[in-house]
Amino acid sequence: MRKAKKYRIVNQAATQPPKAKNETFWKFRNLAGDDQKAELLLYGDIAERSWWEDTATPQRFANDLAALGNVKEITVYINSGGGDVFAAQTIGNMLERNGATVIAHIDGLCASAATIVACHADKVVAAADASYMVHPPSMGVCDYLTAEDMRNCIKALDAIRGNIVTLYAKKTGKTEDECGAWMDETNWWTASEAKENGFIDEVDGEETDAVVENRNGVLFVNSVSMGLPFDKAPNFVKSRMGVKTPGGFSDTANNPGMTGTQEEEAMEIKNKDDLMKAYPDMVNEIRKDAAVDAINRERARIRDIQDMTLPGMEKTMQDALYGEHPMDATEYAKEVAKAAKAQAQRRVKDLHDDAQTGGANDVTGGIDDSKTDIYMDALRAVGKKK
């Protein structure tokens, strides 16, 4: 029997080069000063190769989600051209099963597989100039195929399309036929149009406008590559190049290496908002680094607590990790020391009780009574202290 072929089904504007397997495409973070709210950043491609052929990645996402604790609200910030369908479905279902209220917030672009994640949220909010795109899924195959293989590929694509259409119909309240027609046509919508069609619940006009850029012929939104040639973007997206937005816009197709505007270069930096407007790339990198650092520190906390846990301390460990009052490794070490002391005291008491009930304290020396029995002396000493 032939080995089953491996295919990758994507719903994405374009395919980007793979990331390293140890690099995740998501960033979780708890909000400072508010342990009831958390954020999930989905900027850029969903999955790429970090989910494909990597069975650990779904578990890593689940662990990161669980590490947030019992938060009441998770805001998912989306600026993505799509990616792996199965990754998007898994993320969406994990978020939907979570006890927290999930709010999807579209900062720039929500396209292809990214719409799957958004449709699993309890509420979808979009910036006034955000963009929304739906199109049919596609399959990447790097192999020699028989006619039967190709027919199976078509069956797989039809099944995936059907699942997405069902999800769209559930979110929008439209018929599956109408949603399927939108997909097959490939539709780009403004935030208002997507709201009218039922994909978006609220358009936030107070949000900072998205920054649209043409970097050497590639579409960037809010400094993130969408994996789409700029000339393939719809006109209402390309037209924003001529509108001055916070942080500026750039057209580097004919000016490689140049980004931003002259106004941006002359801007006086007085606060964090000015810094974000003048140097969005740098600020986003700082935020990403901070998020990675926070995740690494949380993983280290979980690992240290798990390594220190003694048998019988499982409930204490769970409370320390995910309870209402989580502990750091130092605080937990004190609890471990208390538990170890209590266990030692119980063992000594058990030995003493066994010696009393078993008559061990009345046993004299065997062959030579003049020699000291160290074990019995220790038990008698315990008895005297008691």
N, C-alpha and C positions, 0 to 999 in steps of 0.2 A: 504493500500500500504506500502510495506516495505521501511524503510529509506535507502537512498543510502549509500553504503559502502564507506569508505575512504581508499584509497590506496596511497602508496608513490612510485613514479616511479623514479628510480635513474639510473645514469650512472656513476659508481664510482668503483674504484679498490676494495674498502672494506668500510664497514660502521663503523664510529667512534661513541663513546658515545656522546649524545647531549650536546650542550652548553646551558648556561642559556639563557632565551628568550631575556634578555636585552643586550646580547652581540652579536655584529654584526660580520660577518666573512669578512668584507671588511674594508679597511682604505683609506680614501681620504686625500690628502694633496696638498695645493698650494706650488709651488716651491718658496723658499725664493729669493727675488730679481727679480722675473720674474712672473708678474701677468697674463701672457698670456699662461702659461703652468701649468699643474697639473698632479698628479699621483694617480693611484688607485692600491692598493696592494691587490692581491688575493692570499694569502699564506695559504695553508691548505684546508680543505674540504669546498666546496661551499654549503651553506645553513645549512646542518645538520637539526636540529629541529627548528632553529631560523627563518626559512622561512615557514616551514611546520606548518599548523594550527595556523599561526600568521599573521593575515591580515594586521597588521601595518608595518611589515617588508618591503614589497615592497615600501610602501610610505616613509619609513625612507631612503631607498636607493635613491629614487627619490629626496627627500629633500636634502640629502647630495650632490647629483649630481648638483642640482640647486644652492646650496650654493657656488659652485666653481665660479659662475659668468660667464661672457662671455669669457671664455678661448678659445684659438685657438687650443690647442693641449692637449690631455690626453694620457698619457702612462700607460698602464695596465700591471703591473708586475705579471706574473703568475708562481706559483710553487704549483700545486694542482693535487691531484689524482682524482678529480671530485666531484660529489655530486648530488643534486636534479636537475633533468632535467628542470623542470619548472622555478626554480630559475635562472639557467644558461640562459635559453631562455629569461627571462624577463630582466636580466642584459644586455645581448647582444643586445636586441632590444632597450633598453633605451639608451645605448651607441651609437648605430647606428643612432638613431633619433637625438642625440645631434649635435649641429652645429660644434663642434670641430672635428679636425682630430684625430682619435683614432688609436694608435699604440700599439699592443699587444707585450709584450717582455717576452719570455719564459726564466726564469732564471734557472730552473732545470727540472721539469716534467710538462707536459701538457697532462693530461689523461682524458678520459671519458667525463664528462660534461664540464670540463674546456675547451675542444676543441670547444665547442659550443660558448663560449664567444670569444675565439680567432678568430673563423671564421666570427664573426660579425665585427671585426676590419677592418680598412682601410688597414692596413699593419701589417704583423706578422714577428717579428724578433726573433731569437733564439740564445742563447749562443752556441758555437761550440759543447759542450758536453751535450746539453739539450736532453731530451727524449720526444717522442710523442707517445701516445697510443690511439687506437680506439677499441671499442668493442660494442656489442649490449646492449641496455638498459635492466634493470631488474626491477622487481616489488616486494616490500615488502608488504605482506598481513598478518595481525594478526586477523583472523576471521574464522568462519566456512563458507564454500562456497558451493553453489549448482553447478551443472553442468553448468547452465546458467551463474552464477557468473564467473566461470572459463573461459567460452567462451568470456565473456565481458572483462575479464582481458587480454586475448590474443588479442582481437580487439584493446584494448588500447595500448598494447605494439607494435602492428603492426603499429598503427597510429603514435606513437612517433618515432618509427624507421624510418618510411617514411619521417617525418619532418626533422630528423637529416640527413638522406641520401640526401635529397634535398638541405639542407644547405651545406653539404660537396661538392656536385656536383657544386654548384654555386661558392664556394671558389676555388676549384681545377681546374675546367674546364673539369673534367672527367665525364664519364657517371654515371647515378645513379646506374646502374647494377654493375659497377666496384667499386663504393664507398660502395654499400651495401655488396658486397663480402668481402671487407676489414673489415667492421664492424663484419660481421658474423664469420670471421676467428679469430678475436682478433689479432691485429697487434701492435707490438712494433717497433718503428723506431728511428734511430738516427736523429739528426737535419738535416743532409745532405739528408738522405732518405726521411724524411718528406718534405723537400724542393723539392726533385725530384718528389714527388707525388702531389705537389701543395699546401700543407697545410701551408708551411712556405715560405715567400717571400725572406728572407735574413738571412744568418748565420753570426753572428758577431764573428769572430775569436779572437777579442781583449778582449772579455768579460772574467771576472774571471771564471775559471772552477768551475762547480758545485761540492759541497762537498757531497759525497755519504757515508752514514754511516749505519752500522748494529747495532742498539741499541736493545739489548735483543731480537733479532729475527725479529725486525720491520724495514722496509726500511725508512730511513730519507734522504732527499735531502735538502741541505742548512739549516740544523737544523730543518726542518719541517717534521712531520710525514706524510707519504703518505698513511697510513692505509692499507699497503700491507705487508704480510710476506716477509722477505728478500729473502728467498729461492724461492719465486715465481717470483721474478724479473728476467728479461731476462739477459742472460750472459754478454751482452755488458755493462749493468748497474752494475752488481756485479763485473765485472772485474776492474772497476774504484777504487775499494777498495784498490788495490795494487799500485795506482798511487798517488804520493805525490802531493797534491793540496794546494793552499793557504788556510790557516785555518786548514789544516790537515785532516785526515780521522780517523775513529775509527771502531773498531770491538768489541763490548761489549757483543757479544753472549756468550763468555766464560770468559769475564772480566767485570761483572756488575759494574757500577759506574765509569768506566774508559772511558774517551773520549780524542780525540786529540792524538798528537804524542810527543815524547821527544823533538823534535826540537821546537814544539810549546811552550812547557813549558819553554824552555830556551830563547825564543824570547825576544829581547829588544824592548819595546814599545816606538817608537819615534813620531809617528803620528797616525791619525785616521785609516789609512789603516792597520798599524801594529796591532792596537787594534782590528780591524775587523777580521784580520786573526787569532789572538790569541784567541779571545773570541767572536766568531760569535753569540752565543746564547745571551750573555749579550747585545751586540750591537743591535741585532734585537729586544730585549725586550725594550731597550731604545727608539728605533725608533717607536715601536708600542705604547709605553706610550706617546711619543711626539705627535704621530698622534692622539691618543685618546684625549689628552689634547687640541690639536688644534680644533678638531671637537667639543668638549664640549664648548670651548670658542666661537666658531662660532655659535653654537646653542643658547648660552646665549645671544649673540649679537642680533640675530634674534628675540628671545623672548622679550628682553628688548625693542627693537625698536617697535615691534608690540604692546606691552602693553602701550607704551607712545603715540601712534598715536591717534590724534584727528580726529573727523569726518571731511571730506574734505581734509585730508592730504594723501590720498591713493597713489597719484602719487609721492609725496615726499618720502613716505615710500618705495615704489618700487625702487626709485633711490638710496636711502640710503642703501638698502639691496643688490641690484644687478646691480646698475648703473656703469658707468665708474669710478666714484669716491666714493666708498662705505664709509660709516661713522661708527664710533663706537658709543656706546650708549651715551657717553658724548657729542659728536658733535651733535648727533641727538636731544638731550635734548634742546640744544640752539635753534634749528630750531622749536621745539615744543613750546618753550617759545615765540619766535617771532610770531608764528601762533596764540597762545592764546591771545597775546597782540593785534594783528590785529583784531581778532574776537571780543574782548571786545570793542575796539574802534568802530568797525562797529555797535555793539549792542547799544552803547551809542548814536551814531549818528542817528541810526534808531529811538530810543526813542525820541530824540530831534526833528527830522523831523516830527514824528507823532504828537507830542505835538503842533508844529507850525501849521501844516496843519489842525489838528482837532480842533483848538481853545482852547486847554486845558489851555493855558497860560492866557486866559481871564476869566476863571471860578473862581468865588469868593467862599467863604465859604458857606456851605449849611445852617445848623441850627445855627451855632455859628461862625461868621466871625472872632471872636477874637482868635480862636484856630488856631494853625499853622498846615498846611497840609504838612507833611514832604515829601511826594512823589512829590508834586508840587514844593516845594522849591528846591528839588534836580534837577528837570527839569529846573527850572528857572536859577539855578546856572550854569548848563551846558550851557544854552543859553547865559549867560553873558560871559562865558569863550570863547565861539565861536566868 
